[in-house]
Amino acid sequence: MDNCRVPPFSLLPSSFAQMRFLFIHQNFPGQFLHVARALADNPAHEVIGIGEAANIQGRPALHPRVRVLGYPFKDSASKETHRYIRDFEIHIRRAQALTQMLTQLRDSEGFVPDVILAHTGWGEGLFLREVFPGARILNYCEYYYQGQGGDMGFDPEFPQGPDDQFRIRIKNSTQIHSLLAADGGISPTRWQQSLYPAEFRPRINIIHEGIDTALAAPDPQAWLEIRGQRFQVGDETVTYVARNLEPYRGFHTFMRSLSRLQALRPQARVIIVGGNDVSYGQRLPPGQSYRKRYCSEVQNQVDWSRVFFVGKLPYKDYLRVLQVSAAHVYLTYPFVLSWSMLEAMSVGCLLIGSRTAPVQEVIEDGQNGLLTDFFDPQALADTIAQALAQGPALAPLRQAARQTIVERYDLTTRCLPEMLALLEAR
């Protein structure tokens, strides 16, 4: 199954295609890192990236020919606004702040883009058509919220009722208005694209941002040291990675698996990468975190001398964690697929994933990884333990995992060329 799909276009040779590109993402560059750089490599192109000023302040230069601008924005909604539409009000205010910058850019500098690629999740795509009526506008379509069949209501530990379904339906208002004014879109996986209303799907291309498989690659000599202990290839090292340690990424299930895992594999050590904030889902009261909650729950059942929380790591250190991994766990609600899962497969990890979408779009159980029930910590522990016990016998799964990423998600040979073909099309 191809996950980098682009409809046929009539293309001009890039050397003759003098074009202006505008990328908009409140946390720029976000998903646009590689494509913005690649377009800027062509001296015929002009590339501007725009993000929220507070988010992009102090970041290193992306590319000598990528001009990065920040718009000022204060995240606020009126107390009198109905709670269903508070996000929508904030998105409109964001769109207004962005529009002021874009209008000034157009009127004072004469910048009129040929192509705009904007993330639709925070309102930045709402008024682009009014400012640049002649531009080809593409939305980055990451996730269309569902009343059923997605993340909402998936986890019985966090029950949601009809009121939440009503709110979620209205939450999509920003994306609907953005899509109505756009020429097309991009989704990173087939499943994420399938969540959008049927009338929009034909115009949403399935193109992942791509994985640098040359960088995210196996290293049989890799090692690292944590708290005075050395980890190297061949050790029974179990790894878990998430931007933040939270239920959306199965942190509660993973923590509940540890006591059984340690009983089955007394030599196993666990490295947990991730922050203590909340990226997705229900926030906790100030001073609390899901890490504290679930560590407390299993406090007396786990040998903590064999569990290593390392927080968020620089990219090269994060890759070393993956390179020494004997079994890598990736669990998720039916939601946005993490880059970390694909990078782990690219590194050649033995991937143990949840039997959920869109994981199942990438992992075939017993072929390029292992799948287990998201809600069953005992089954997860058993699967990890069996993987550690079999060790070298599962090398074909590791090789197949990397091959999957090289063939379907490689940045240089697959996804970036097809992204460029879409954006540079005339």
Backbone torsions as a table, in degrees:
resi	resn	phi	psi	omega
1	MET	NA	126.1	179.0
2	ASP	-84.2	132.6	179.0
3	ASN	-110.6	4.9	174.2
4	CYS	-122.6	85.9	-171.6
5	ARG	-115.2	131.2	179.2
6	VAL	-131.3	132.6	177.0
7	PRO	-68.3	157.6	-178.1
8	PRO	-67.0	136.6	176.3
9	PHE	-132.0	157.5	171.1
10	SER	-85.9	117.8	-173.7
11	LEU	-108.3	141.9	168.6
12	LEU	-90.7	148.0	174.1
13	PRO	-54.9	135.6	-174.1
14	SER	-59.7	-28.1	-178.8
15	SER	-66.3	-21.2	179.8
16	PHE	-104.4	-7.4	-174.4
17	ALA	-89.1	81.9	177.3
18	GLN	-78.0	111.2	-172.2
19	MET	-138.1	156.8	175.8
20	ARG	-111.8	130.5	-177.3
21	PHE	-121.5	138.9	177.9
22	LEU	-125.9	122.4	176.8
23	PHE	-110.2	132.8	-177.0
24	ILE	-130.1	123.1	-179.2
25	HIS	-158.1	126.1	-175.5
26	GLN	-57.6	-23.2	177.9
27	ASN	-119.0	44.3	-175.7
28	PHE	-49.9	136.8	12.4
29	PRO	-88.3	-15.2	-179.5
30	GLY	52.3	-129.7	-179.8
31	GLN	-74.5	-3.3	-173.2
32	PHE	-99.5	8.4	-175.3
33	LEU	-53.4	-57.4	-172.0
34	HIS	-71.5	-41.5	-176.3
35	VAL	-71.2	-35.3	177.5
36	ALA	-64.4	-42.3	178.0
37	ARG	-63.8	-43.5	-177.4
38	ALA	-63.8	-41.6	178.1
39	LEU	-65.5	-37.4	-179.5
40	ALA	-69.3	-21.0	176.8
41	ASP	-65.7	-22.2	177.6
42	ASN	-86.8	112.4	-175.7
43	PRO	-64.2	-13.3	178.8
44	ALA	-77.6	-18.6	-175.2
45	HIS	-93.6	152.2	168.9
46	GLU	-115.8	128.9	-174.3
47	VAL	-127.6	125.7	175.9
48	ILE	-123.5	135.6	173.6
49	GLY	-116.4	137.0	-178.5
50	ILE	-127.0	136.0	175.8
51	GLY	-144.1	177.0	176.2
52	GLU	-69.2	131.1	-171.8
53	ALA	-55.0	-44.9	-177.4
54	ALA	-64.0	-31.1	-177.2
55	ASN	-77.7	-33.9	-173.5
56	ILE	-98.4	-5.0	-177.0
57	GLN	-61.2	132.2	175.1
58	GLY	81.7	1.7	179.8
59	ARG	-77.7	147.7	178.7
60	PRO	-65.2	156.0	-179.2
61	ALA	-60.2	136.6	-178.7
62	LEU	-77.4	-41.6	-176.1
63	HIS	-167.0	142.8	-179.0
64	PRO	-56.9	-25.5	-176.2
65	ARG	-108.9	12.8	173.0
66	VAL	-104.3	113.7	177.8
67	ARG	-87.0	124.6	-176.3
68	VAL	-112.9	126.5	-179.2
69	LEU	-121.7	150.1	178.9
70	GLY	-122.1	135.5	176.3
71	TYR	-100.8	140.1	178.9
72	PRO	-75.3	140.7	-179.3
73	PHE	-156.9	137.3	174.6
74	LYS	-116.9	118.9	-175.9
75	ASP	-75.1	103.8	-179.1
76	SER	-156.3	150.3	174.3
77	ALA	-135.3	154.0	179.9
78	SER	-65.6	140.5	177.9
79	LYS	-62.5	-25.2	-178.5
80	GLU	-82.0	-10.6	-178.3
81	THR	-69.5	135.1	176.6
82	HIS	-56.2	139.5	-172.7
83	ARG	-64.0	-25.1	177.1
84	TYR	-62.6	-31.9	-172.1
85	ILE	-114.1	15.5	176.6
86	ARG	-63.7	-43.4	177.5
87	ASP	-61.0	-40.7	-178.9
88	PHE	-63.6	-40.4	177.3
89	GLU	-62.6	-44.2	178.6
90	ILE	-61.6	-41.0	179.4
91	HIS	-63.4	-39.3	178.1
92	ILE	-65.4	-42.0	177.6
93	ARG	-62.8	-39.3	177.1
94	ARG	-63.1	-45.0	180.0
95	ALA	-61.1	-37.7	178.0
96	GLN	-65.4	-42.2	178.8
97	ALA	-63.2	-42.9	177.9
98	LEU	-64.5	-42.4	-178.2
99	THR	-60.5	-38.2	177.9
100	GLN	-60.3	-42.8	179.1
101	MET	-66.7	-44.1	-177.8
102	LEU	-65.0	-38.9	179.1
103	THR	-64.1	-41.5	178.0
104	GLN	-65.4	-41.2	178.7
105	LEU	-61.2	-40.5	179.9
106	ARG	-70.6	-47.3	-172.2
107	ASP	-79.3	-35.5	-175.8
108	SER	-90.3	-29.5	-176.5
109	GLU	-114.8	-8.9	-179.5
110	GLY	72.4	20.1	-179.7
111	PHE	-80.5	116.6	175.7
112	VAL	-128.7	110.6	-175.2
113	PRO	-73.1	149.2	170.1
114	ASP	-80.3	-37.4	-176.8
115	VAL	-135.3	135.5	174.8
116	ILE	-121.6	131.9	172.1
117	LEU	-120.9	118.0	-175.0
118	ALA	-131.7	140.6	171.8
119	HIS	-74.7	132.9	-173.6
120	THR	-90.8	-4.5	-168.6
121	GLY	-71.3	-21.6	-172.5
122	TRP	-120.4	11.0	174.4
123	GLY	100.3	-4.6	-174.3
124	GLU	-70.1	-13.9	178.0
125	GLY	-94.3	3.1	-170.5
126	LEU	-67.5	-44.6	-170.1
127	PHE	-117.8	20.5	-178.3
128	LEU	-65.3	-37.1	-178.5
129	ARG	-63.8	-35.7	-179.5
130	GLU	-69.7	-33.4	-179.1
131	VAL	-81.7	-40.7	-177.2
132	PHE	-127.1	76.2	-174.2
133	PRO	-63.8	-23.7	-177.7
134	GLY	-95.0	-2.8	-176.7
135	ALA	-77.6	153.9	169.4
136	ARG	-88.4	117.6	-173.1
137	ILE	-107.5	125.2	177.3
138	LEU	-119.6	137.4	177.7
139	ASN	-100.6	140.8	168.4
140	TYR	-86.3	111.2	-172.1
141	CYS	-101.8	90.4	-172.2
142	GLU	-84.3	-44.1	-175.7
143	TYR	-161.5	126.2	175.9
144	TYR	-106.3	117.4	-171.6
145	TYR	-66.7	144.1	-176.9
146	GLN	-120.5	141.5	171.4
147	GLY	-69.0	-32.2	177.1
148	GLN	-145.0	150.5	175.1
149	GLY	92.2	-0.3	176.9
150	GLY	-125.4	-140.2	-177.9
151	ASP	-73.5	-33.2	-174.9
152	MET	-69.6	129.3	178.5
153	GLY	76.4	3.5	-177.6
154	PHE	-70.3	-41.2	-172.7
155	ASP	-101.7	111.7	-178.8
156	PRO	-64.0	-16.1	177.6
157	GLU	-70.1	-18.3	179.0
158	PHE	-128.0	73.8	-173.3
159	PRO	-65.5	146.8	177.7
160	GLN	-135.4	145.4	-175.3
161	GLY	-115.9	-168.3	-178.7
162	PRO	-56.1	-36.7	-179.6
163	ASP	-60.2	-38.2	177.8
164	ASP	-68.1	-36.3	178.2
165	GLN	-64.6	-40.5	177.7
166	PHE	-61.6	-46.2	-178.2
167	ARG	-62.3	-42.6	-178.2
168	ILE	-64.3	-38.7	178.9
169	ARG	-61.2	-43.6	179.3
170	ILE	-69.7	-28.3	-179.8
171	LYS	-58.7	-25.6	179.8
172	ASN	-79.3	-2.4	-176.3
173	SER	-56.5	-42.5	-179.5
174	THR	-57.7	-47.4	-177.5
175	GLN	-67.4	-39.5	-179.2
176	ILE	-60.9	-47.6	-180.0
177	HIS	-63.1	-38.1	179.0
178	SER	-67.2	-42.3	-179.2
179	LEU	-66.4	-37.4	-179.9
180	LEU	-62.6	-29.8	-177.9
181	ALA	-96.3	2.1	-175.6
182	ALA	-103.8	164.7	177.6
183	ASP	-92.1	-17.6	-178.8
184	GLY	176.4	-170.2	-178.2
185	GLY	-158.0	177.2	178.9
186	ILE	-135.9	132.2	171.0
187	SER	-123.6	145.8	-175.1
188	PRO	-78.8	-23.2	179.2
189	THR	-135.5	159.2	179.4
190	ARG	-62.5	-41.0	-178.4
191	TRP	-65.6	-43.1	179.0
192	GLN	-62.2	-38.9	176.6
193	GLN	-64.1	-36.2	-175.0
194	SER	-67.5	-15.9	-179.0
195	LEU	-77.4	-18.3	-177.1
196	TYR	-77.2	152.0	179.9
197	PRO	-53.0	145.7	-173.0
198	ALA	-55.5	-34.4	-177.0
199	GLU	-68.8	-20.5	179.7
200	PHE	-95.0	-26.3	-170.6
201	ARG	-55.2	-41.2	-178.4
202	PRO	-60.2	-21.5	-179.1
203	ARG	-98.4	2.8	-179.9
204	ILE	-105.0	111.8	-179.2
205	ASN	-80.9	143.8	178.9
206	ILE	-96.2	102.1	-179.7
207	ILE	-140.6	114.4	175.3
208	HIS	-76.0	156.1	-179.9
209	GLU	-66.2	-23.5	176.1
210	GLY	100.5	150.1	179.5
211	ILE	-116.2	131.2	176.4
212	ASP	-77.4	89.6	-174.1
213	THR	-72.3	-17.8	175.3
214	ALA	-72.7	-34.5	178.9
215	LEU	-83.6	-48.5	177.3
216	ALA	-84.9	82.4	-173.3
217	ALA	-136.9	157.9	178.3
218	PRO	-62.7	149.7	173.9
219	ASP	-142.5	100.2	-177.1
220	PRO	-64.1	-13.6	179.0
221	GLN	-97.9	2.2	-174.6
222	ALA	-64.2	144.5	173.8
223	TRP	-157.3	162.3	174.5
224	LEU	-154.0	164.1	-179.4
225	GLU	-124.0	131.8	178.2
226	ILE	-134.1	126.4	179.3
227	ARG	49.9	40.1	176.9
228	GLY	79.6	1.8	178.8
229	GLN	-107.3	139.2	-178.7
230	ARG	-94.4	135.9	175.4
231	PHE	-119.9	131.8	179.5
232	GLN	-145.5	167.4	178.9
233	VAL	-58.8	133.5	-178.4
234	GLY	104.9	-20.6	175.3
235	ASP	-74.2	158.9	174.9
236	GLU	-83.3	79.4	-178.3
237	THR	-108.8	119.5	176.7
238	VAL	-100.8	131.0	-176.5
239	THR	-120.4	149.1	176.9
240	TYR	-142.7	131.6	-177.1
241	VAL	-133.1	134.2	170.2
242	ALA	-153.6	151.2	177.4
243	ARG	-56.1	-46.2	173.2
244	ASN	-135.5	148.6	-174.9
245	LEU	-83.8	102.7	-170.5
246	GLU	-152.8	162.1	-177.1
247	PRO	-59.5	-33.5	-179.7
248	TYR	-54.6	-30.1	178.8
249	ARG	-106.5	24.7	170.9
250	GLY	68.8	23.2	-177.6
251	PHE	-62.3	-37.7	-179.9
252	HIS	-64.7	-42.5	178.0
253	THR	-64.0	-42.7	-179.6
254	PHE	-62.8	-45.8	-179.5
255	MET	-62.1	-37.3	-179.2
256	ARG	-73.1	-11.5	178.2
257	SER	-87.9	-14.3	-167.8
258	LEU	-66.4	-41.5	-176.4
259	SER	-62.9	-44.0	178.3
260	ARG	-67.2	-41.4	178.9
261	LEU	-59.2	-44.5	-179.0
262	GLN	-65.8	-33.5	176.9
263	ALA	-68.0	-38.2	-178.7
264	LEU	-77.0	-35.4	-176.6
265	ARG	-129.7	81.8	-173.9
266	PRO	-64.3	-14.8	178.6
267	GLN	-93.5	-6.5	-175.6
268	ALA	-72.2	140.7	172.3
269	ARG	-120.9	150.2	-172.8
270	VAL	-121.3	128.8	174.3
271	ILE	-111.2	125.7	-178.4
272	ILE	-117.6	118.6	-178.3
273	VAL	-107.9	129.4	176.2
274	GLY	152.7	158.5	-179.1
275	GLY	-87.9	178.9	-175.6
276	ASN	-107.1	10.7	178.5
277	ASP	-87.3	-170.4	177.3
278	VAL	-123.5	118.1	175.8
279	SER	-87.1	-39.1	-174.2
280	TYR	-138.2	145.1	173.3
281	GLY	90.4	-160.7	-170.5
282	GLN	-72.2	124.9	176.9
283	ARG	-81.5	153.2	-179.9
284	LEU	-101.3	163.2	177.5
285	PRO	-59.6	155.8	-179.6
286	PRO	-52.2	138.2	179.0
287	GLY	88.7	-10.6	179.2
288	GLN	-104.6	157.9	175.8
289	SER	-149.2	158.8	177.2
290	TYR	-67.2	-30.2	175.9
291	ARG	-60.6	-48.9	179.2
292	LYS	-61.4	-42.3	-176.6
293	ARG	-61.2	-49.2	-172.7
294	TYR	-84.6	-24.6	170.8
295	CYS	-66.3	-40.3	178.3
296	SER	-63.9	-38.7	-178.4
297	GLU	-61.6	-38.1	-176.0
298	VAL	-107.7	15.8	-170.3
299	GLN	-47.7	-49.9	-173.6
300	ASN	-90.5	4.5	-177.5
301	GLN	-105.3	-9.2	-170.3
302	VAL	-120.1	140.2	171.4
303	ASP	-84.8	100.9	-172.6
304	TRP	-73.9	-12.0	176.4
305	SER	-69.7	-14.1	179.8
306	ARG	-107.8	10.9	179.2
307	VAL	-121.0	127.9	-173.1
308	PHE	-123.9	105.7	172.4
309	PHE	-86.1	122.6	-175.7
310	VAL	-115.7	2.8	179.4
311	GLY	68.8	-153.0	176.2
312	LYS	-89.4	138.1	-173.7
313	LEU	-116.9	152.9	166.5
314	PRO	-58.0	152.9	-171.7
315	TYR	-57.8	-41.6	-177.4
316	LYS	-66.2	-34.9	177.7
317	ASP	-72.2	-38.5	175.8
318	TYR	-60.2	-42.1	178.5
319	LEU	-63.8	-36.3	178.5
320	ARG	-65.4	-36.2	175.4
321	VAL	-58.6	-46.1	179.4
322	LEU	-65.2	-37.9	-176.2
323	GLN	-68.0	-28.3	178.7
324	VAL	-92.3	-2.8	-174.7
325	SER	-67.5	135.4	171.8
326	ALA	-94.5	-25.3	176.0
327	ALA	-154.4	123.6	-177.5
328	HIS	-111.6	129.4	-175.9
329	VAL	-104.1	128.5	174.4
330	TYR	-133.0	113.3	179.2
331	LEU	-119.6	143.4	178.2
332	THR	-156.0	146.4	164.2
333	TYR	-58.4	164.3	168.3
334	PRO	-64.4	98.8	-169.9
335	PHE	-159.7	-164.7	179.9
336	VAL	-61.4	134.1	178.7
337	LEU	-78.2	131.6	-178.7
338	SER	-77.5	142.6	171.3
339	TRP	-57.0	-35.2	-173.5
340	SER	-60.1	-32.6	179.3
341	MET	-66.7	-44.3	-179.9
342	LEU	-69.0	-37.0	177.6
343	GLU	-66.5	-38.3	177.1
344	ALA	-62.2	-41.6	177.4
345	MET	-65.8	-38.9	178.8
346	SER	-62.9	-35.9	177.8
347	VAL	-70.7	-17.3	-178.9
348	GLY	94.0	24.1	177.7
349	CYS	-67.5	151.3	167.4
350	LEU	-80.9	103.2	-169.9
351	LEU	-89.4	125.4	173.3
352	ILE	-112.8	108.1	-173.4
353	GLY	-115.2	165.3	176.5
354	SER	-80.6	147.7	179.5
355	ARG	-81.1	66.6	-178.3
356	THR	-136.6	161.0	172.4
357	ALA	-80.2	146.7	-3.7
358	PRO	-93.0	16.5	177.9
359	VAL	-55.4	-43.0	-176.7
360	GLN	-67.5	-15.0	175.2
361	GLU	-71.2	-22.6	-174.6
362	VAL	-111.0	-40.9	-174.7
363	ILE	-101.6	127.3	172.0
364	GLU	-105.5	116.9	-173.3
365	ASP	-54.5	125.9	178.4
366	GLY	82.4	-3.7	-179.7
367	GLN	-108.4	-52.6	178.1
368	ASN	-130.4	16.0	178.8
369	GLY	171.0	-174.7	179.1
370	LEU	-126.3	142.5	-179.7
371	LEU	-117.3	147.0	179.4
372	THR	-144.3	163.9	-179.1
373	ASP	-68.9	132.7	-177.1
374	PHE	-58.7	-36.9	-170.6
375	PHE	-94.0	2.4	-171.7
376	ASP	-111.6	92.4	-178.8
377	PRO	-65.3	-30.3	179.2
378	GLN	-67.4	-44.6	178.2
379	ALA	-64.4	-37.0	177.7
380	LEU	-62.7	-47.2	179.2
381	ALA	-59.7	-43.2	180.0
382	ASP	-62.9	-41.6	-179.2
383	THR	-65.5	-43.8	177.6
384	ILE	-61.7	-46.3	-177.7
385	ALA	-61.6	-42.1	178.7
386	GLN	-64.7	-38.9	178.8
387	ALA	-63.8	-42.0	178.8
388	LEU	-66.3	-38.9	-178.7
389	ALA	-66.1	-37.7	-177.1
390	GLN	-80.5	-27.4	173.0
391	GLY	44.8	-114.0	-175.3
392	PRO	-58.4	-26.1	-179.3
393	ALA	-63.6	-21.4	-179.5
394	LEU	-96.7	12.1	177.5
395	ALA	-54.9	-37.1	177.7
396	PRO	-59.3	-32.7	177.1
397	LEU	-67.5	-40.1	177.6
398	ARG	-61.9	-45.9	-179.6
399	GLN	-63.3	-40.8	179.4
400	ALA	-67.4	-34.8	177.5
401	ALA	-61.0	-48.5	179.0
402	ARG	-63.8	-41.0	-179.2
403	GLN	-62.2	-36.9	177.1
404	THR	-57.8	-45.4	-177.8
405	ILE	-70.8	-41.2	179.3
406	VAL	-60.8	-42.6	-175.3
407	GLU	-77.2	-35.4	-170.4
408	ARG	-110.9	-21.8	-172.8
409	TYR	-130.7	10.4	-177.6
410	ASP	-63.6	132.3	-177.2
411	LEU	-62.8	-50.0	-169.7
412	THR	-76.5	-40.0	-172.6
413	THR	-97.8	-17.8	-175.8
414	ARG	-121.7	-73.2	-166.1
415	CYS	-71.2	-43.1	-179.8
416	LEU	-65.1	-46.4	176.9
417	PRO	-58.0	-38.1	-178.2
418	GLU	-75.7	-32.1	173.7
419	MET	-65.2	-43.2	178.6
420	LEU	-63.7	-39.4	178.5
421	ALA	-61.0	-39.3	178.2
422	LEU	-67.3	-45.8	-175.2
423	LEU	-74.7	-33.9	-177.6
424	GLU	-87.7	-0.2	-180.0
425	ALA	-63.7	142.4	178.2
426	ARG	-105.4	NA	NA
